[in-house]
Amino acid sequence: MKKTLLLLIFLPLFVLAQDVVPSLKEFEDTKYEINRTGMLVLGGWALANIVSGTTLSFTTKGEAKYFNQFNALWNTINLGLALNGLFNTGTDSLSLLNSVTGHQTLQNIFVLNAGLDLAYIATGLFLKEKAKNSDKKDILTGYGNSLLVQGAFLLVFDAAMYFIHQNNANVTLYPLLGTLTDPGVGLGMRVGF
């Protein structure tokens, strides 16, 4: 009778505790959906720039021609990255170590990409400045403006992906880690040599 009573008291607490801590699968599934959505956004941006840039590069003149031309060329790379990301975005084997290291690697990639995005913007500004004293003003200004637009988009994209993934980790991964590192009540033994 006492065992049954204890079971009835503590079993609901155990069940409730299981619902509070998110699962590793939940983290990985959400990460997969975030990556998939991100690659769809990047691919959509790339396709829009390729189609509009190609079309407008044949119908415009001067710096607008080079702006559109560079947008189309630049976004062939973005489209390749998006397609690669769509087809290679999946969940790895579920292990806490893989999830933590994978998350850290992904976050580092977004930070590195943000640095590259700033370099694209700086290069765009440099080309626009160089165009002021050049006989190739149209091409330098067009390419510079394109780098400014593409760099700004990619900076916003990479920052958004970083913070969305970080929020996912804050909600699902870190609480899971907290259950493993919670000292609670324990017993230890110190052995000296």
N, CA, C and O of each residue as an XYZ file, in Angstrom:
772
protein
N       0.814     -1.184      0.000
C       0.000      0.000      0.000
C       0.866      1.261      0.000
O       0.581      2.221     -0.716
N       1.945      1.246      0.824
C       2.827      2.405      0.883
C       3.522      2.630     -0.458
O       3.682      3.767     -0.901
N       3.938      1.525     -1.104
C       4.601      1.644     -2.405
C       3.656      2.230     -3.444
O       4.060      3.072     -4.246
N       2.426      1.801     -3.436
C       1.435      2.300     -4.385
C       1.175      3.778     -4.142
O       1.064      4.554     -5.092
N       1.077      4.171     -2.885
C       0.844      5.565     -2.540
C       2.017      6.434     -2.993
O       1.809      7.496     -3.580
N       3.244      5.993     -2.727
C       4.424      6.731     -3.177
C       4.477      6.825     -4.700
O       4.828      7.868     -5.252
N       4.134      5.754     -5.361
C       4.113      5.739     -6.817
C       3.099      6.741     -7.354
O       3.383      7.464     -8.309
N       1.932      6.787     -6.749
C       0.894      7.721     -7.181
C       1.290      9.173     -6.929
O       0.865     10.066     -7.662
N       2.098      9.416     -5.903
C       2.537     10.778     -5.592
C       3.663     11.214     -6.529
O       3.628     12.323     -7.063
N       4.656     10.356     -6.729
C       5.848     10.758     -7.467
C       5.782     10.528     -8.976
O       6.498     11.199     -9.720
N       4.962      9.620     -9.442
C       4.862      9.366    -10.881
C       4.378     10.591    -11.652
O       4.951     10.903    -12.695
N       3.348     11.299    -11.184
C       2.946     12.506    -11.916
C       4.052     13.559    -11.961
O       4.193     14.261    -12.963
N       4.828     13.677    -10.900
C       5.938     14.629    -10.906
C       6.970     14.250    -11.960
O       7.500     15.122    -12.648
N       7.258     12.969    -12.093
C       8.202     12.493    -13.096
C       7.680     12.786    -14.501
O       8.436     13.240    -15.360
N       6.412     12.533    -14.736
C       5.809     12.772    -16.050
C       5.826     14.256    -16.378
O       6.146     14.630    -17.507
N       5.488     15.109    -15.416
C       5.516     16.553    -15.643
C       6.930     17.039    -15.926
O       7.122     17.900    -16.784
N       7.903     16.516    -15.238
C       9.290     16.919    -15.451
C       9.741     16.575    -16.859
O      10.548     17.305    -17.436
N       9.251     15.503    -17.419
C       9.639     15.110    -18.770
C       9.129     16.109    -19.804
O       9.781     16.321    -20.827
N       7.981     16.721    -19.556
C       7.415     17.675    -20.500
C       8.129     19.020    -20.459
O       8.100     19.753    -21.447
N       8.762     19.360    -19.356
C       9.416     20.644    -19.209
C      10.704     20.692    -20.026
O      11.003     21.720    -20.633
N      11.451     19.635    -20.055
C      12.731     19.603    -20.749
C      12.509     19.160    -22.190
O      12.015     18.061    -22.440
N      12.881     20.031    -23.148
C      12.699     19.642    -24.543
C      13.640     18.504    -24.926
O      14.655     18.263    -24.272
N      13.287     17.834    -25.973
C      14.097     16.699    -26.401
C      15.143     17.137    -27.418
O      15.023     18.185    -28.053
N      16.147     16.327    -27.551
C      17.190     16.564    -28.538
C      16.608     16.507    -29.946
O      17.015     17.272    -30.821
N      15.674     15.618    -30.162
C      15.018     15.512    -31.468
C      14.265     16.794    -31.801
O      14.261     17.235    -32.950
N      13.635     17.388    -30.807
C      12.920     18.656    -31.027
C      13.896     19.742    -31.484
O      13.596     20.501    -32.406
N      15.064     19.814    -30.839
C      16.085     20.790    -31.233
C      16.524     20.557    -32.672
O      16.565     21.493    -33.470
N      16.851     19.312    -33.005
C      17.328     18.994    -34.350
C      16.246     19.224    -35.405
O      16.540     19.723    -36.492
N      15.007     18.868    -35.099
C      13.910     19.088    -36.048
C      13.704     20.577    -36.314
O      13.489     20.989    -37.454
N      13.771     21.374    -35.258
C      13.612     22.823    -35.417
C      14.788     23.404    -36.191
O      14.601     24.267    -37.048
N      15.994     22.940    -35.896
C      17.181     23.401    -36.632
C      17.041     23.089    -38.120
O      17.365     23.918    -38.970
N      16.561     21.898    -38.422
C      16.343     21.489    -39.811
C      15.356     22.432    -40.500
O      15.600     22.870    -41.624
N      14.251     22.744    -39.837
C      13.237     23.626    -40.428
C      13.767     25.045    -40.606
O      13.467     25.697    -41.606
N      14.549     25.527    -39.648
C      15.151     26.859    -39.767
C      16.081     26.894    -40.975
O      16.018     27.822    -41.781
N      16.942     25.886    -41.105
C      17.864     25.835    -42.238
C      17.121     25.726    -43.560
O      17.480     26.385    -44.536
N      16.093     24.899    -43.593
C      15.308     24.712    -44.814
C      14.651     26.032    -45.229
O      14.709     26.422    -46.395
N      14.038     26.702    -44.279
C      13.400     27.987    -44.571
C      14.434     29.014    -45.021
O      14.196     29.764    -45.967
N      15.569     29.049    -44.353
C      16.635     29.970    -44.735
C      17.132     29.730    -46.148
O      17.362     30.678    -46.899
N      17.298     28.474    -46.511
C      17.762     28.167    -47.863
C      16.696     28.498    -48.915
O      17.032     28.877    -50.037
N      15.432     28.357    -48.562
C      14.360     28.763    -49.477
C      14.362     30.280    -49.675
O      14.151     30.758    -50.789
N      14.599     31.032    -48.609
C      14.689     32.492    -48.713
C      15.887     32.879    -49.580
O      15.759     33.699    -50.490
N      17.045     32.292    -49.300
C      18.246     32.601    -50.077
C      18.062     32.213    -51.538
O      18.446     32.967    -52.433
N      17.480     31.052    -51.786
C      17.235     30.612    -53.155
C      16.243     31.503    -53.876
O      16.418     31.793    -55.059
N      15.200     31.944    -53.180
C      14.227     32.862    -53.776
C      14.858     34.195    -54.137
O      14.606     34.739    -55.212
N      15.680     34.719    -53.234
C      16.414     35.958    -53.494
C      17.321     35.772    -54.716
O      17.380     36.635    -55.592
N      18.011     34.663    -54.761
C      18.932     34.400    -55.868
C      18.184     34.302    -57.193
O      18.589     34.914    -58.181
N      17.099     33.539    -57.220
C      16.324     33.405    -58.463
C      15.770     34.743    -58.926
O      15.828     35.061    -60.113
N      15.236     35.524    -58.005
C      14.699     36.838    -58.364
C      15.791     37.726    -58.955
O      15.554     38.437    -59.931
N      16.984     37.685    -58.366
C      18.091     38.497    -58.870
C      18.629     37.993    -60.200
O      19.019     38.788    -61.056
N      18.654     36.682    -60.379
C      19.139     36.124    -61.649
C      18.189     36.493    -62.781
O      18.626     36.946    -63.839
N      16.890     36.301    -62.562
C      15.907     36.594    -63.613
C      15.862     38.090    -63.906
O      15.963     38.505    -65.060
N      15.709     38.900    -62.853
C      15.615     40.347    -63.087
C      16.943     40.913    -63.582
O      16.964     41.759    -64.476
N      18.046     40.450    -63.005
C      19.350     40.953    -63.420
C      19.677     40.619    -64.859
O      20.201     41.457    -65.592
N      19.370     39.398    -65.268
C      19.630     38.998    -66.659
C      18.758     39.804    -67.609
O      19.247     40.332    -68.608
N      17.476     39.900    -67.303
C      16.549     40.637    -68.165
C      16.945     42.105    -68.259
O      17.038     42.659    -69.355
N      17.176     42.728    -67.120
C      17.474     44.159    -67.110
C      18.867     44.483    -67.639
O      19.100     45.597    -68.108
N      19.781     43.550    -67.575
C      21.118     43.840    -68.114
C      21.085     43.979    -69.637
O      21.972     44.600    -70.222
N      20.062     43.399    -70.283
C      19.920     43.536    -71.736
C      19.079     44.745    -72.130
O      19.111     45.166    -73.287
N      18.329     45.309    -71.191
C      17.420     46.405    -71.532
C      17.839     47.746    -70.937
O      17.183     48.757    -71.187
N      18.914     47.775    -70.158
C      19.375     49.032    -69.564
C      20.766     49.359    -70.075
O      21.437     48.531    -70.691
N      21.182     50.592    -69.803
C      22.511     51.049    -70.224
C      23.241     51.650    -69.025
O      22.652     51.888    -67.971
N      24.518     51.886    -69.211
C      25.307     52.558    -68.193
C      25.467     51.731    -66.931
O      25.555     50.503    -66.969
N      25.502     52.447    -65.801
C      25.744     51.753    -64.530
C      24.617     50.791    -64.173
O      24.866     49.792    -63.499
N      23.378     51.061    -64.604
C      22.249     50.154    -64.331
C      22.480     48.801    -65.001
O      22.145     47.758    -64.440
N      23.053     48.826    -66.206
C      23.350     47.569    -66.912
C      24.325     46.726    -66.090
O      24.116     45.527    -65.904
N      25.382     47.356    -65.607
C      26.398     46.621    -64.855
C      25.897     46.205    -63.473
O      26.280     45.156    -62.955
N      25.036     47.037    -62.879
C      24.415     46.684    -61.608
C      23.617     45.390    -61.765
O      23.787     44.454    -60.984
N      22.762     45.339    -62.760
C      21.926     44.154    -62.990
C      22.753     42.949    -63.416
O      22.480     41.822    -63.001
N      23.754     43.189    -64.237
C      24.631     42.103    -64.686
C      25.335     41.448    -63.496
O      25.392     40.222    -63.393
N      25.867     42.274    -62.606
C      26.583     41.739    -61.452
C      25.632     41.038    -60.487
O      25.991     40.022    -59.891
N      24.414     41.578    -60.329
C      23.420     40.907    -59.483
C      23.149     39.495    -59.990
O      23.096     38.547    -59.206
N      22.978     39.358    -61.306
C      22.698     38.036    -61.880
C      23.879     37.095    -61.660
O      23.696     35.948    -61.251
N      25.078     37.576    -61.928
C      26.266     36.730    -61.763
C      26.479     36.343    -60.297
O      26.741     35.181    -59.988
N      26.367     37.310    -59.413
C      26.583     37.074    -57.984
C      25.624     36.014    -57.453
O      26.000     35.163    -56.647
N      24.403     36.081    -57.910
C      23.379     35.207    -57.350
C      23.394     33.800    -57.923
O      22.668     32.937    -57.431
N      24.193     33.544    -58.943
C      24.377     32.142    -59.344
C      25.077     31.387    -58.211
O      24.799     30.213    -57.967
N      25.989     32.080    -57.525
C      26.664     31.476    -56.368
C      25.662     31.275    -55.230
O      25.619     30.207    -54.618
N      24.858     32.304    -54.948
C      23.853     32.173    -53.885
C      22.882     31.037    -54.178
O      22.500     30.297    -53.271
N      22.480     30.895    -55.441
C      21.561     29.814    -55.803
C      22.224     28.454    -55.572
O      21.591     27.530    -55.060
N      23.493     28.336    -55.949
C      24.217     27.085    -55.709
C      24.309     26.754    -54.228
O      24.128     25.603    -53.832
N      24.591     27.768    -53.407
C      24.655     27.550    -51.957
C      23.293     27.150    -51.397
O      23.200     26.272    -50.540
N      22.239     27.800    -51.886
C      20.890     27.485    -51.398
C      20.491     26.065    -51.782
O      19.944     25.328    -50.962
N      20.763     25.680    -53.021
C      20.414     24.320    -53.454
C      21.209     23.281    -52.676
O      20.665     22.260    -52.255
N      22.491     23.544    -52.487
C      23.320     22.634    -51.691
C      22.772     22.528    -50.270
O      22.685     21.433    -49.714
N      22.407     23.653    -49.694
C      21.856     23.649    -48.346
C      20.524     22.922    -48.249
O      20.254     22.242    -47.259
N      19.690     23.063    -49.277
C      18.390     22.379    -49.267
C      18.548     20.870    -49.348
O      17.845     20.123    -48.667
N      19.469     20.433    -50.180
C      19.617     18.993    -50.369
C      20.493     18.338    -49.314
O      20.449     17.119    -49.148
N      21.287     19.125    -48.600
C      22.163     18.552    -47.579
C      21.763     18.941    -46.167
O      22.501     18.672    -45.220
N      20.607     19.569    -46.013
C      20.137     19.946    -44.687
C      19.320     18.807    -44.130
O      18.227     18.518    -44.618
N      19.839     18.169    -43.124
C      19.125     17.063    -42.493
C      19.617     16.886    -41.085
O      20.575     17.531    -40.659
N      18.976     16.031    -40.382
C      19.400     15.781    -39.012
C      20.503     14.730    -39.013
O      20.418     13.707    -39.692
N      21.531     15.014    -38.237
C      22.599     14.036    -38.050
C      22.111     13.001    -37.053
O      20.978     13.057    -36.574
N      22.990     12.055    -36.750
C      22.617     11.095    -35.714
C      22.403     11.862    -34.415
O      23.156     12.778    -34.085
N      21.383     11.477    -33.699
C      21.034     12.205    -32.486
C      21.997     11.872    -31.360
O      21.928     10.801    -30.756
N      22.883     12.798    -31.093
C      23.727     12.702    -29.909
C      23.923     14.119    -29.405
O      23.986     15.067    -30.188
N      24.017     14.251    -28.124
C      24.160     15.570    -27.529
C      25.441     16.243    -28.009
O      25.444     17.441    -28.293
N      26.524     15.483    -28.099
C      27.792     16.042    -28.557
C      27.672     16.564    -29.983
O      28.128     17.671    -30.270
N      27.063     15.783    -30.891
C      26.875     16.235    -32.271
C      26.022     17.492    -32.333
O      26.310     18.399    -33.114
N      24.988     17.553    -31.528
C      24.100     18.716    -31.542
C      24.808     19.970    -31.048
O      24.679     21.035    -31.651
N      25.550     19.850    -29.964
C      26.244     21.015    -29.410
C      27.336     21.487    -30.360
O      27.417     22.677    -30.665
N      28.177     20.573    -30.832
C      29.256     20.985    -31.739
C      28.692     21.467    -33.073
O      29.218     22.411    -33.662
N      27.641     20.834    -33.547
C      27.006     21.284    -34.790
C      26.439     22.681    -34.653
O      26.566     23.497    -35.567
N      25.814     22.966    -33.521
C      25.259     24.304    -33.278
C      26.377     25.337    -33.216
O      26.269     26.406    -33.817
N      27.448     25.027    -32.494
C      28.560     25.972    -32.382
C      29.207     26.224    -33.741
O      29.551     27.361    -34.063
N      29.373     25.177    -34.533
C      29.955     25.328    -35.867
C      29.068     26.197    -36.744
O      29.556     27.089    -37.438
N      27.776     25.938    -36.712
C      26.831     26.712    -37.513
C      26.858     28.185    -37.111
O      26.859     29.063    -37.974
N      26.880     28.459    -35.820
C      26.921     29.840    -35.355
C      28.225     30.517    -35.798
O      28.215     31.683    -36.190
N      29.336     29.793    -35.737
C      30.615     30.352    -36.187
C      30.590     30.662    -37.678
O      31.171     31.655    -38.115
N      29.927     29.826    -38.453
C      29.812     30.074    -39.893
C      29.039     31.364    -40.148
O      29.419     32.155    -41.011
N      27.954     31.581    -39.401
C      27.177     32.808    -39.595
C      27.972     34.043    -39.198
O      27.849     35.083    -39.845
N      28.777     33.953    -38.156
C      29.617     35.084    -37.755
C      30.678     35.352    -38.825
O      30.911     36.504    -39.190
N      31.318     34.300    -39.328
C      32.298     34.450    -40.401
C      31.644     35.055    -41.640
O      32.204     35.960    -42.260
N      30.464     34.560    -41.999
C      29.748     35.098    -43.156
C      29.410     36.572    -42.967
O      29.486     37.349    -43.919
N      29.038     36.964    -41.754
C      28.735     38.374    -41.492
C      29.980     39.232    -41.722
O      29.883     40.343    -42.243
N      31.137     38.722    -41.338
C      32.385     39.431    -41.618
C      32.631     39.563    -43.111
O      33.050     40.619    -43.584
N      32.371     38.494    -43.853
C      32.502     38.557    -45.313
C      31.502     39.542    -45.909
O      31.828     40.273    -46.844
N      30.291     39.561    -45.372
C      29.272     40.492    -45.865
C      29.732     41.937    -45.687
O      29.531     42.772    -46.569
N      30.343     42.223    -44.554
C      30.885     43.569    -44.334
C      32.010     43.870    -45.320
O      32.156     45.008    -45.766
N      32.802     42.860    -45.660
C      33.859     43.046    -46.663
C      33.249     43.331    -48.039
O      33.788     44.143    -48.792
N      32.135     42.676    -48.378
C      31.456     42.960    -49.648
C      30.976     44.406    -49.679
O      31.130     45.099    -50.685
N      30.398     44.853    -48.575
C      29.904     46.227    -48.499
C      31.068     47.210    -48.625
O      30.970     48.202    -49.348
N      32.157     46.939    -47.930
C      33.335     47.812    -48.010
C      33.896     47.841    -49.427
O      34.311     48.895    -49.909
N      33.910     46.695    -50.093
C      34.391     46.640    -51.478
C      33.472     47.444    -52.390
O      33.942     48.139    -53.291
N      32.164     47.353    -52.159
C      31.218     48.155    -52.933
C      31.474     49.640    -52.761
O      31.460     50.391    -53.735
N      31.707     50.067    -51.528
C      32.020     51.477    -51.272
C      33.329     51.882    -51.940
O      33.440     52.978    -52.490
N      34.318     50.996    -51.889
C      35.603     51.260    -52.537
C      35.435     51.427    -54.047
O      35.995     52.355    -54.631
N      34.672     50.542    -54.681
C      34.462     50.634    -56.130
C      33.736     51.924    -56.502
O      34.065     52.557    -57.505
N      32.760     52.310    -55.705
C      32.045     53.562    -55.974
C      32.976     54.767    -55.839
O      32.889     55.714    -56.621
N      33.858     54.731    -54.855
C      34.817     55.821    -54.674
C      35.822     55.848    -55.821
O      36.161     56.915    -56.332
N      36.289     54.683    -56.216
C      37.252     54.584    -57.322
C      36.634     55.058    -58.635
O      37.337     55.580    -59.500
N      35.325     54.879    -58.785
C      34.631     55.272    -60.017
C      34.661     56.779    -60.241
O      34.549     57.238    -61.377
N      34.809     57.540    -59.180
C      34.788     59.000    -59.308
C      35.920     59.521    -60.181
O      35.759     60.537    -60.857
N      37.052     58.846    -60.177
C      38.225     59.289    -60.941
C      38.639     58.251    -61.973
O      39.830     58.039    -62.198
N      37.671     57.607    -62.596
C      37.993     56.541    -63.541
C      37.218     56.731    -64.832
O      36.117     57.282    -64.845
N      37.819     56.262    -65.916
C      37.102     56.286    -67.194
C      36.134     55.099    -67.295
O      35.384     54.996    -68.266
N      36.146     54.210    -66.304
C      35.218     53.070    -66.241
C      34.176     53.309    -65.146
O      33.858     52.415    -64.363
N      33.660     54.528    -65.113
C      32.737     54.926    -64.056
C      31.499     54.038    -64.005
O      31.081     53.621    -62.925
N      30.915     53.747    -65.153
C      29.668     52.969    -65.173
C      29.841     51.572    -64.581
O      29.041     51.140    -63.751
N      30.880     50.875    -65.006
C      31.073     49.502    -64.529
C      31.429     49.486    -63.039
O      30.923     48.652    -62.288
N      32.297     50.404    -62.614
C      32.689     50.434    -61.203
C      31.519     50.836    -60.300
O      31.333     50.263    -59.227
N      30.741     51.816    -60.737
C      29.582     52.236    -59.944
C      28.517     51.144    -59.920
O      27.951     50.853    -58.866
N      28.245     50.542    -61.067
C      27.243     49.476    -61.133
C      27.622     48.282    -60.278
O      26.805     47.775    -59.509
N      28.870     47.833    -60.414
C      29.321     46.702    -59.601
C      29.367     47.077    -58.118
O      29.021     46.266    -57.259
N      29.795     48.306    -57.821
C      29.838     48.760    -56.432
C      28.454     48.788    -55.799
O      28.273     48.335    -54.668
N      27.474     49.323    -56.533
C      26.098     49.350    -56.014
C      25.557     47.937    -55.807
O      24.854     47.667    -54.833
N      25.889     47.048    -56.725
C      25.444     45.663    -56.595
C      26.043     45.018    -55.345
O      25.345     44.325    -54.604
N      27.323     45.246    -55.117
C      27.959     44.694    -53.915
C      27.340     45.262    -52.638
O      27.216     44.556    -51.637
N      26.956     46.530    -52.675
C      26.296     47.118    -51.508
C      24.961     46.433    -51.231
O      24.658     46.094    -50.087
N      24.168     46.231    -52.274
C      22.854     45.602    -52.107
C      23.007     44.145    -51.674
O      22.359     43.704    -50.725
N      23.862     43.403    -52.370
C      24.028     41.979    -52.051
C      24.643     41.797    -50.668
O      24.219     40.927    -49.908
N      25.637     42.612    -50.339
C      26.264     42.524    -49.022
C      25.289     42.852    -47.906
O      25.284     42.195    -46.866
N      24.456     43.877    -48.123
C      23.467     44.253    -47.105
C      22.441     43.137    -46.915
O      22.097     42.794    -45.784
N      21.948     42.567    -48.026
C      20.993     41.468    -47.896
C      21.617     40.301    -47.136
O      21.011     39.766    -46.208
N      22.825     39.910    -47.530
C      23.469     38.761    -46.892
C      23.780     39.030    -45.419
O      23.721     38.115    -44.597
N      24.110     40.276    -45.084
C      24.362     40.617    -43.684
C      23.085     40.455    -42.857
O      23.118     39.889    -41.764
N      21.973     40.947    -43.377
C      20.690     40.789    -42.679
C      20.324     39.306    -42.598
O      19.873     38.831    -41.556
N      20.520     38.579    -43.699
C      20.204     37.149    -43.738
C      21.025     36.378    -42.703
O      20.471     35.607    -41.919
N      22.346     36.585    -42.701
C      23.213     35.852    -41.773
C      22.927     36.220    -40.317
O      22.946     35.354    -39.443
N      22.662     37.501    -40.056
C      22.328     37.915    -38.688
C      21.009     37.282    -38.244
O      20.895     36.800    -37.117
N      20.021     37.286    -39.128
C      18.727     36.678    -38.786
C      18.888     35.187    -38.515
O      18.347     34.672    -37.537
N      19.627     34.492    -39.372
C      19.832     33.057    -39.175
C      20.572     32.792    -37.858
O      20.241     31.852    -37.135
N      21.559     33.612    -37.555
C      22.304     33.453    -36.303
C      21.360     33.556    -35.104
O      21.357     32.689    -34.230
N      20.562     34.623    -35.071
C      19.701     34.853    -33.906
C      18.544     33.859    -33.828
O      18.129     33.487    -32.730
N      18.024     33.431    -34.957
C      16.956     32.425    -34.936
C      17.497     31.094    -34.414
O      16.853     30.434    -33.598
N      18.681     30.705    -34.888
C      19.291     29.464    -34.381
C      19.643     29.593    -32.897
O      19.492     28.637    -32.136
N      20.109     30.770    -32.491
C      20.451     30.969    -31.081
C      19.204     30.865    -30.215
O      19.249     30.298    -29.123
N      18.095     31.408    -30.695
C      16.837     31.298    -29.952
C      16.412     29.835    -29.832
O      15.951     29.406    -28.774
N      16.565     29.075    -30.905
C      16.242     27.645    -30.856
C      17.087     26.942    -29.795
O      16.575     26.126    -29.028
N      18.373     27.259    -29.754
C      19.250     26.643    -28.748
C      18.851     27.077    -27.338
O      18.866     26.267    -26.411
N      18.494     28.353    -27.174
C      18.086     28.842    -25.853
C      16.828     28.136    -25.356
O      16.683     27.880    -24.161
N      15.924     27.825    -26.277
C      14.642     27.231    -25.899
C      14.742     25.716    -25.748
O      14.112     25.145    -24.858
N      15.523     25.059    -26.603
C      15.506     23.594    -26.600
C      16.822     22.934    -26.200
O      16.813     21.966    -25.439
N      17.947     23.434    -26.693
C      19.219     22.746    -26.431
C      19.763     23.050    -25.035
O      20.115     22.128    -24.299
N      19.836     24.321    -24.665
C      20.448     24.673    -23.386
C      19.669     24.157    -22.177
O      20.288     23.734    -21.201
N      18.327     24.177    -22.205
C      17.621     23.547    -21.079
C      17.939     22.055    -20.954
O      18.003     21.514    -19.850
N      18.135     21.404    -22.093
C      18.499     19.990    -22.075
C      19.876     19.804    -21.444
O      20.086     18.879    -20.659
N      20.807     20.682    -21.787
C      22.139     20.615    -21.179
C      22.071     20.893    -19.681
O      22.830     20.320    -18.900
N      21.159     21.774    -19.290
C      21.008     22.101    -17.872
C      20.617     20.907    -17.029
O      20.984     20.830    -15.856
N      19.883     19.980    -17.603
C      19.494     18.793    -16.841
C      20.686     17.879    -16.603
O      20.699     17.103    -15.648
N      21.683     17.969    -17.468
C      22.858     17.108    -17.320
C      23.873     17.687    -16.356
O      24.614     16.950    -15.706
N      23.906     19.014    -16.262
C      24.926     19.647    -15.428
C      24.389     20.107    -14.086
O      25.146     20.644    -13.277
N      23.104     19.912    -13.828
C      22.524     20.288    -12.542
C      23.148     19.422    -11.453
O      22.992     18.201    -11.465
N      23.857     20.050    -10.505
C      24.555     19.240     -9.510
C      23.622     18.467     -8.587
O      23.959     17.363     -8.160
N      22.469     19.019     -8.276
C      21.537     18.299     -7.411
C      22.207     17.827     -6.132
O      23.019     18.545     -5.549
N      21.871     16.631     -5.699
C      22.457     16.030     -4.507
C      23.344     14.889     -4.974
O      22.912     14.059     -5.774
N      24.552     14.835     -4.497
C      25.437     13.764     -4.927
C      26.455     13.421     -3.867
O      26.516     14.046     -2.808
N      27.233     12.440     -4.163
C      28.247     11.954     -3.253
C      29.523     11.798     -4.058
O      29.494     11.237     -5.154
N      30.614     12.272     -3.551
C      31.867     12.153     -4.267
C      32.973     11.670     -3.354
O      32.832     11.664     -2.132
N      34.071     11.268     -3.962
C      35.207     10.799     -3.189
C      36.460     11.367     -3.841
O      36.623     11.311     -5.060
N      37.328     11.905     -3.026
C      38.550     12.496     -3.524
C      39.699     11.551     -3.212
O      39.878     11.119     -2.073
N      40.467     11.241     -4.234
C      41.601     10.343     -4.055
C      42.860     11.097     -4.469
O      42.938     11.607     -5.587
N      43.830     11.170     -3.590
C      45.085     11.843     -3.898
C      46.199     10.844     -4.172
O      46.219      9.753     -3.603
N      47.103     11.215     -5.028
C      48.250     10.356     -5.345
C      49.523     11.039     -4.965
O      50.603     10.479     -5.152
